[in-house]
Amino acid sequence: MARVRYIGAEPVTVPELGGRTVHPDEMVEVPDGRFDGYVCQTATWEAVEEPKAAESAPKKTTAAKAASTSKEG
């Protein structure tokens, strides 16, 4: 799970977190797959700990790129 900090001015209820009320300057854990959905709201959330899967995930290659690479050699 990734972690973000709420930097808004007033407490908010976050339905995605089970209706939890999050207070200013509170740090919460969010699902790794939703991390970007929080930190893209730069006036409301800031990153604390990025998803671990993003750090260790192997680089993906699309099928089209793989096919063009094999034809070149």
Backbone as CSV, one residue per row, in Angstrom:
resi,resn,N_x,N_y,N_z,CA_x,CA_y,CA_z,C_x,C_y,C_z
1,MET,0.845,-1.184,0.000,0.000,0.000,0.000,0.885,1.240,0.000
2,ALA,0.468,2.206,-0.793,1.164,3.486,-0.854,0.622,4.405,0.231
3,ARG,1.369,5.462,0.537,0.911,6.404,1.553,0.912,7.821,1.001
4,VAL,-0.125,8.572,1.359,-0.257,9.974,0.963,-0.643,10.796,2.189
5,ARG,-0.383,12.096,2.112,-0.762,13.005,3.192,-1.808,13.979,2.661
6,TYR,-2.865,14.160,3.442,-3.919,15.104,3.080,-3.465,16.498,3.496
7,ILE,-3.397,17.422,2.537,-2.922,18.771,2.824,-4.015,19.822,2.652
8,GLY,-5.271,19.373,2.570,-6.388,20.311,2.479,-6.596,21.036,3.803
9,ALA,-7.474,22.040,3.790,-7.705,22.880,4.963,-8.763,22.328,5.912
10,GLU,-9.705,21.561,5.405,-10.824,21.038,6.193,-10.858,19.513,6.113
11,PRO,-11.355,18.839,7.134,-11.508,17.380,7.061,-12.410,16.979,5.891
12,VAL,-12.105,15.845,5.273,-12.912,15.332,4.171,-13.247,13.872,4.426
13,THR,-14.382,13.440,3.885,-14.762,12.033,3.919,-14.360,11.429,2.585
14,VAL,-13.626,10.328,2.626,-13.115,9.687,1.407,-13.848,8.359,1.234
15,PRO,-14.845,8.324,0.333,-15.623,7.096,0.131,-14.752,5.891,-0.234
16,GLU,-13.727,6.100,-1.029,-12.854,5.004,-1.462,-12.130,4.347,-0.283
17,LEU,-11.994,5.071,0.806,-11.334,4.520,1.994,-12.359,4.070,3.022
18,GLY,-13.505,3.617,2.540,-14.553,3.104,3.422,-15.319,4.200,4.143
19,GLY,-15.359,5.404,3.555,-16.066,6.504,4.181,-15.294,7.155,5.307
20,ARG,-14.018,6.894,5.351,-13.159,7.428,6.421,-13.042,8.943,6.320
21,THR,-13.063,9.615,7.468,-12.816,11.053,7.519,-11.317,11.261,7.693
22,VAL,-10.748,12.073,6.807,-9.319,12.353,6.838,-9.141,13.827,7.219
23,HIS,-8.284,14.071,8.182,-8.062,15.425,8.701,-6.812,16.041,8.086
24,PRO,-6.731,17.383,8.091,-5.544,18.051,7.547,-4.253,17.517,8.174
25,ASP,-3.257,17.320,7.336,-1.937,16.827,7.692,-1.938,15.362,8.135
26,GLU,-3.030,14.647,7.892,-3.086,13.219,8.235,-2.536,12.380,7.085
27,MET,-1.790,11.355,7.430,-1.240,10.436,6.444,-2.123,9.192,6.395
28,VAL,-2.438,8.726,5.177,-3.276,7.546,5.029,-2.659,6.597,3.997
29,GLU,-2.994,5.322,4.119,-2.584,4.331,3.127,-3.674,4.225,2.076
30,VAL,-3.256,4.165,0.818,-4.190,4.031,-0.295,-3.751,2.855,-1.159
31,PRO,-4.670,2.250,-1.887,-4.279,1.138,-2.768,-3.225,1.595,-3.784
32,ASP,-2.231,0.751,-4.020,-1.159,1.099,-4.959,-1.697,1.560,-6.307
33,GLY,-2.705,0.875,-6.804,-3.268,1.210,-8.103,-3.990,2.550,-8.156
34,ARG,-4.278,3.122,-7.012,-4.982,4.408,-6.944,-4.065,5.557,-6.529
35,PHE,-2.806,5.280,-6.275,-1.853,6.291,-5.818,-1.844,7.513,-6.730
36,ASP,-1.751,7.291,-8.045,-1.705,8.408,-8.990,-2.964,9.268,-8.934
37,GLY,-4.097,8.650,-8.642,-5.352,9.386,-8.541,-5.383,10.362,-7.375
38,TYR,-4.578,10.104,-6.382,-4.476,11.019,-5.240,-3.433,12.092,-5.511
39,VAL,-2.217,11.695,-5.867,-1.132,12.671,-5.972,-1.259,13.606,-7.169
40,CYS,-2.136,13.284,-8.110,-2.351,14.231,-9.208,-3.158,15.443,-8.726
41,GLN,-3.770,15.330,-7.565,-4.518,16.428,-6.946,-3.563,17.173,-6.008
42,THR,-2.644,17.928,-6.585,-1.527,18.511,-5.836,-1.948,19.537,-4.782
43,ALA,-3.132,20.091,-4.873,-3.593,21.042,-3.860,-4.224,20.323,-2.665
44,THR,-4.423,19.011,-2.785,-5.127,18.260,-1.753,-4.289,17.151,-1.127
45,TRP,-3.453,16.480,-1.928,-2.694,15.322,-1.451,-1.234,15.460,-1.854
46,GLU,-0.334,14.920,-1.029,1.075,14.851,-1.407,1.585,13.431,-1.160
47,ALA,2.510,13.013,-1.980,3.077,11.671,-1.863,3.942,11.564,-0.612
48,VAL,3.834,10.437,0.074,4.688,10.138,1.223,5.517,8.908,0.897
49,GLU,4.846,7.854,0.422,5.530,6.614,0.058,4.871,6.059,-1.197
50,GLU,5.638,5.964,-2.278,5.103,5.478,-3.543,4.850,3.978,-3.478
51,PRO,4.010,3.491,-4.405,3.747,2.043,-4.437,5.034,1.256,-4.643
52,LYS,5.179,0.175,-3.926,6.380,-0.654,-4.048,6.433,-1.380,-5.391
53,ALA,5.287,-1.724,-5.946,5.245,-2.435,-7.224,5.877,-1.595,-8.329
54,ALA,5.737,-0.288,-8.264,6.296,0.586,-9.291,7.819,0.566,-9.260
55,GLU,8.412,0.358,-8.089,9.862,0.344,-7.979,10.475,-0.947,-8.497
56,SER,9.769,-2.078,-8.315,10.361,-3.367,-8.663,9.750,-4.027,-9.896
57,ALA,8.773,-3.385,-10.509,8.112,-3.988,-11.669,9.065,-4.027,-12.864
58,PRO,9.081,-5.123,-13.588,9.930,-5.187,-14.773,9.396,-4.266,-15.857
59,LYS,10.286,-3.781,-16.690,9.887,-2.899,-17.774,9.049,-3.682,-18.773
60,LYS,7.926,-3.126,-19.164,7.034,-3.813,-20.102,7.378,-3.420,-21.533
61,THR,7.255,-4.375,-22.418,7.458,-4.145,-23.837,6.164,-4.496,-24.549
62,THR,5.709,-3.610,-25.418,4.476,-3.894,-26.143,4.740,-4.959,-27.202
63,ALA,3.696,-5.635,-27.608,3.827,-6.683,-28.627,4.340,-6.097,-29.940
64,ALA,3.874,-4.898,-30.298,4.304,-4.270,-31.548,5.796,-3.960,-31.503
65,LYS,6.282,-3.444,-30.388,7.710,-3.132,-30.271,8.532,-4.411,-30.289
66,ALA,8.077,-5.443,-29.613,8.796,-6.709,-29.594,8.888,-7.291,-31.008
67,ALA,7.812,-7.197,-31.772,7.794,-7.727,-33.133,8.738,-6.950,-34.036
68,SER,8.760,-5.609,-33.912,9.637,-4.809,-34.763,11.099,-5.032,-34.399
69,THR,11.387,-5.270,-33.150,12.756,-5.533,-32.711,13.257,-6.868,-33.263
70,SER,12.396,-7.882,-33.274,12.814,-9.189,-33.759,12.985,-9.197,-35.275
71,LYS,12.289,-8.331,-36.011,12.421,-8.255,-37.471,13.699,-7.557,-37.894
72,GLU,14.167,-6.611,-37.030,15.381,-5.844,-37.365,16.639,-6.714,-37.335
73,GLY,16.701,-7.659,-36.403,17.918,-8.450,-36.179,17.934,-9.614,-37.042
